[in-house]
Amino acid sequence: MMRLESIIRSDPDLMGLLEYLREMALPQWRLVSGCLYQTVWNVLTNRPRGTGIQDFDVIYFDAGDLSWEAEDTVIKRATRPLQIRNQARVHLWYEQHFGVPYAPLGSVDEALTRYPVTVQAVGARLEDDGRLDIVAPFGLDDLFAMVMRPNPAFDHRPHVRREGGARLSDLAGDQRHQPKSRMIARILFVALLWPGLVFAACSVRQRTVVALDIVGSVVLVPVEVNGIPGTFILDTGAAQTVVTPDAVSHFSLALDEWTATTMHGVGGLERRRNADPHSVELGGVALHRRSLARDATLRVATLARSMVRGQRIDGLLGRDFLSLFDLDLDLPGRTLALFDVQDCSGRFLPWTDAYLSVPVENPAESALVVPVVLDGVPLRALLDSGASRTLVAAPGMARLSLGLERLRGDPSQVVSGLGPHTVTMWQHRFGALRIGDETFAQPMFLVAPIEIQPISDMLLGADWLMRHRVWISYATNQLFATK
């Protein structure tokens, strides 16, 4: 435990969060799971602090009030983007989402004994006297060996899809889009479950092609929800698919009685109950989320654009649905094609035109981050088709030494995004942007002191995508673009 405590105490972000949670004083609270084991793996592999950490899971235990409203009140108290859950009420919603019953828990630490993977079952709490209370019911050997071992007491079978044999990507979750250390661990986990996996030849199969409507630099895609046509913004920058409160009525969606989601966007935090559709389709192809439950749950949130030139916007189509496929995104030709890609690597595209490979990273949740150079400074840009314009965020401003004093003479505008609040942005002229072998002189980008999740320096928006036909390969962790 001393080694883990030393790593946690040496991370100022984690310690600041633990101090904040101590002030919240939730009953039996613990910070758990991914943010802890990923922090350890970042240290073991010499990766930057925070790599691969998308969110922070907090659990507590309050059996005195099992209502959704009580949990929602706790979540709304948080002024940070946390995933907070009352473990005393998990048994009320678990079977509805995963199809198997879940016996009521007696404490928050008992919840850790039921986590599906041993390294997830780690929790920490900062006590009033400064002690760091760490619990790990399965020990820490797997954590420091970077092995994801299945919990033998957890029934994995309902969570494994079988359609004529198991696919590595389905069994391992999002292993292709995690940092390398995390990928290796997930592969070890899969090997424990399915030691007889056999890899087939490269297969590329087109599922559908849909026409896109581009209004200005907003990319719109037709989506059917519950058989009702709707219009969504195609948003590779959004981790989760979202519908607006008005779209809940338009699609006759039922709101989940037990679960809700806190959304974190440009406009701040917003907490609403999830929506449960009977079906979501794109071009006749049924969509589901990349999750253990393979559900079609939709998040509900306020969007900046409810109308685009008289056309109602029903939501954002995000990576939780899109990353099940490879995307042939042809904005100049105004089409989007979905492909099933299995067991491929290298240059496998069915294109006849010349194309090049654009380097990418995958820090979390299928996000594609492109290394770029802006005014001679290396930055990391999140590929975001939902952003109409490329934007430099707070981390990029710091790396460019671009303070507010340098922006005072630039045009500014007040904009809104996901969430209820507005943000001031400036239009700033830069010297040059280089992406791979391509250089853009004198680009004008938006600049705003906001944070992007996963942590990136800037958004690479639709204004860049409009110049190319691109292939986003979630299956092989690659990005291709026509020359």
N, C-alpha and C positions, 0 to 999 in steps of 0.2 A: 504493500500500500504506500510505502514511503516514496517509491519511485514515481508512482502516479501522482501523489500529492505534490511532489516537487515540480512536475510538469505543469500541473494546474496552477500552482502558485506563481510560476514563472510567466504565465500568460496573463497580461494585464486586462485583456478583453474578458476572459472568463472570470477573473477575480472581480472585476467591476460588475459583471452580471450577477455573480453570487452575492455580492453585497447588496445589490438592488433587490434580489429575491428575498434576502433576509429581511429587508425593510417591509416587503409585502406581507411577510409573516403568515403565509398560507399553512394550514395544518399539515404536518408531516411532509412538507414540500421537498422535492429533490430535482436537481438538474440532471438529465439522464441522456443516455444513448449516443447518437451520432456526433454531437459536438464534442463529446469526451473522447470517444475512440478515434475520431478523425484528428483531434488535436495531438493525441499520442502518435498516430501514424505520420503526421506531418513532422513531428520531431524526429522520429526514427528514420525518415527518408529525406531529411533536410529540406523540406518544402516550406514556403512562406507561411507564417501564421495565418490561420483562417482559411487556407486552401480546402476546397471541397465542403465547407460548412455552409449549408443553405439556410438553416433555421436552428432554433434552440428549443428543445423539448423540455417542458416542465410538468411534473406530475405532483398532485397533492391528494389528500384523502379527507373528505368531509361527508360522513354518512348522515349528518343531521338534516341535509336538504339535498335530495337527489334530482331536483328539477333542472331542466335545461336552463331556465331563467337564472337560477342561482349560479351555475357555472358561467353563463354568459356575463353576469355581473362581474365575476372575478376576472374574466378575460378582458373586459372593457376597462378594468382598473389599470391594466398594464399599459405603460407608455412606450414599450419597446415591442418589436415584432416577435412575439413568443408563441409557441404552440403549447397552450396550457390545457390540461385535462384532469378532471376529477376522477380518480380511479375507483371511487366508491360507486360510480354509476356506469362503468363500462359494460356490465352485464345487461344493461337495459337496451343497448344499441348494437352490441357486437354481433349477435346472431343475424340481425337484419342485414348487416353489411357483409358478413363473411360466411353465413350459412351454417354455422355450427354454434352450439350453446356455449356460454361462458359463465362459469360459476362465480357468484359474488366474491369479491375480495375482502380480506379483513384488515389490510393495511397497505400503505403505499409500497413498502419493501416487498410484500408478497407479489405485487404486480410484476416486479423485475424477474421473478422466478418463472413467469409465463411468457417472457419475450421469446420470439422465434429463434434468435441467434445469441450465442453466449456473450459475444463482445458488446451487444446492445444492452445487456443486463448489468450496467454500471451506473451508479448514481452518486451524486455529491451534494452536500449541504454545508453551508457555512454557519456555524453556531454563533451564538451571541458573544461567547468568550474568544472567538477567533479560530477555534478548532475547525478543521475540515473533516467532516464526517463522511467517509466513503463506504459504500456498500457494493459488493460484487458477489452475488450468490454462487457464481460458477468459477470464482477466482479470476486471476489476471493473466494466466499463462497464455491463453489464446489472444488476448489483447496485445501483449508484447511480442508474440510470435506472428502477429498480423494474419491470423487464421479466423475465418468466419465458420464456426462449427454450429450445426443445428442443435437446438435445445431438445434433448430426447423426450422431454415431457410435453413438448408442443406438437400438436397434430398438424403437420405440414401438408398432408394430402389434399384438403379442400382448397389449398392455395396454389396448387400446381396444375396447370392446364395440360390436358392431353387431347391432342387432335392428330391422330395418326403418328404418335411419337412426340417426345418432348424436344423443344428447341432450347438451345443454350441460353438465348437471350431472354426467354420467358422465365426459365428457372432461376437465373441469376439476377433478375430484375434489371436495373439500369447499369449493369456492370460495364457496358461499352462506353458509358458517358461519365465514368468516375475517374478520379486521379488514378495513376497507374498502380499505386500501392493498394488502393481500394479494389481495383479491378482484379488484382492477383488474389486478394483475399476472397472475393466473391467466387472466383473460379474454383478455389479450393473447397468452398462451401458446396458448389454444384457437384464437384467430384465425389464428395461424401454421399450426396443423395443419389447420383446417377453415374456410377463408375463406368458404365458401359456405353457412354455417349459416342456416337460415330459421326464424323463430319462429312457432309456431302459436297458435291461440286457446286460452284457458284451458280446461283439461280436468281434471275432478275425478271419479275413478272409484273406487268402493268395491271393495276386494279381499276383505275378510272381516270378520266380527264374532265376537268370542270373549267368553265369560262370564268375569268375574273373581270370584275368591274373596277377600273382605276379612276378615282375621282380626285383630281389634283395629284397628290402623292399618297393617298389613302387607298390601300388594297382591300377590296371587298370580295367576299366569297359567299356563295349561296349554301346555306346549311338548313336541313330539315330537322326540326325537333318535334317529336310526337306527330310526325307526318305533316307538320305545318311549315311552309317555307319561311325562311328568315334570312337576314343579311348580317354577316359577321365580318369584323376586321380580321384579316389573316395576320397573326401575331406570333412570330417565332421568338419574340422576346418575353412572352408571357408564359410562366411556368404552368399556369392553370387556365382552363377555359372558363369564361365568365359570361353570364347573361345579366342584363339590366333588370331592375325591379319591374319596369314596364313589360319586359319580355316574359317575365314569369306569368303575367296574365295573358299575354298574347299566345303563348304556347300551352296554356292551361297546365302549368307545372305545379306539382305538389311539393311543398316545402318539408324538408326533413324534420321530424319531430324532435330528434335527439342530437343532431350534429350541426355545427355551424363553422364558418371559417373566417378568420381575420385576414383581410387582404391588405398588403402593403404596397403602395404605389406612389407615384409622383405626388398625388393629392393627400398622402397620409395614410392612416389606418382606418379600416372600415370593417365592421363585424356584422354578418348576416347569416341566416340559416341557409344551408345548402338546398339546392333544388334537385329533385329526382325524376328525370324524364323516363318515359317508356322506351324511347329510341332517339338516337342522334345519327343522322346520315349525311354523308358528303358524296355527291355524285352517285347515289345508289349504294354506297359502301357503308355498312354499319360501323360506327365508331365507338370505341370504349377507351377508357383511360389506361395508361401504363401503370397498373397497380396490381396488388395481389388479388383483389376482388374483381378486377377487370370490369368495373362498373362504369356508368356513364354520368356520374355525379357532376353537376354544374355548380360553380360558385356564383354568388349573386353580389353584384357591386355596382356602384355608380360609375359611369364612364364620362370622360370629358366630352366625347362626341355622341350625342344622342341622335343627331341628324347630320347628314352630309349632303348638302345641296338638295334638300327636300326629301332625302331618302332616310328612312328610319334605320338606326343601327341597333341590332338586338344583342350584340355581345362581341367578345373576342374569342377566336379559335386559337387555342394555345398549344404548347408543346405536349401537354399530357395526352392529347389525342393525336397530334401530328406526328410525334416521334415513334409511333408504331410503324411508320412507313418512311421510305426515302421520298423526298420531294423534288420533282422536276419543276422548278419555279421559273417560268418564262414570262417575266413582266413585260418585256417588249412585245411579245406575242399574246399577252393577256390570257395565259392558261396556267393551270396547275395540274400536274399528273401525280398520282400516288403509285408507288411501286413497292412490292414485297421483295426484299433483298435478303438472301440467306447465303452464308458461307462464302462471301466475296471479300476481296481485298485488292489494293492497287487500282489500276485504271480499268474499270469494268463497265463503264457507261455505254448505253446503246446509241450514243450520239454519233452523227457523221461529221459534224463540224469540229474543228480543232478546239481543244479546251485545255485549261491548266488547273493544277491543284493549288488551292489556297490553304496555307497552314491554319489549323484550328486547335483549340484546346477545349476540353469539356470539364469545367470545374464542378458542375452539379446539375442534376435534373435535366439532362439532355440539352443544356445550354451550349451554344456554339460561340466560342470566344476567339476572335481573329487577332493575331498579333499585327499591329500597324506601327508606323512611325509618323508622328505629327510634329512638324517643325524640328526634326532631328531627335525627338524624344520617343523612345519605345513605349507604346501603350497597349492595353488590352481592350478590344472593342467587342461588345456583345452584339451578335447579329440579330437585328430586331426589325422585322418587316412591319411591325405595328407602329413603329416610330416613323412619322412622315419625313422627318429630317434627322440627320446625324447630330448627335449631342455630346458635348464634353461634360462629364459629371465631376463631382467634387474630387475624387481621387486623381482624375486626369488634370484638373486645375492645379492641384498641389504639385504634381510632377512637372507641369509646364510653368510653374511659378506664376500662374495666371490669377492674381488676386483681384478683388472687386475694384481696386483703384485703377487697374488697367482696363476695366470694362465700362467705366463711367461715361466715356465718350461714345460707346456703342449703342445702337438702337436696342431698346428693351421692350418686352411684352409680358403680360401676365397670362399664364396658361394654366389649364387644369389637366389632370390625368386621372388614373385610377385612384379613387378616394374622394373625400368631400372638400378638400382645400385647394387653393391656387398657389402657383409658384411663379416668381419673376425669373425670366430668362433673357439673356442678351444674345445678339447676333454679332459674332466676332469673326474678323477676317484673319485667316492663318496663312502661313507661307506656303506649305506643301504637305500633302498627305500621301504616304506610300503604303500600298497594300500589295505584298508580293513583288512582282516586277512592274506594277503599275503605279504611276505617280500623278497626282492631281494638284495642279498649281493654283494658289490663291483661293482655296475653298472657304466658303463662309458657313460656319456651323453655329448651332445654338450652344450656349454655355449656361450651366445652372449648378449651384452648389447643392446637388442632391446626391443621394446614395443609390446605387443600382445593385439589385440582387439577381444572380450571384455577383459578388464584388467585382466590378470592372471599372475601367477608366472612362469609357465612353460607350455610346450606342452607335452602331453602324446601321443607319436607317434605310428606308425605302428609296431615298435619293441615290444611294449607291447601287441598290439592287435594280433600279430602273435601267442601268447601263448594260446589264448582262442577263443572259440566261444562266441560272445557277442550279446546281444539283446539291441538295442538302442531304448527305448520307448519314442518317442516324444509325444505320446498321453497321457502318465501317468507320465512323468517327472521321469523316472527311467532308470537305467542301470543294466543289468544282465550279468553274465559271468559264464561259466562252471567252475567247481572246478578242 
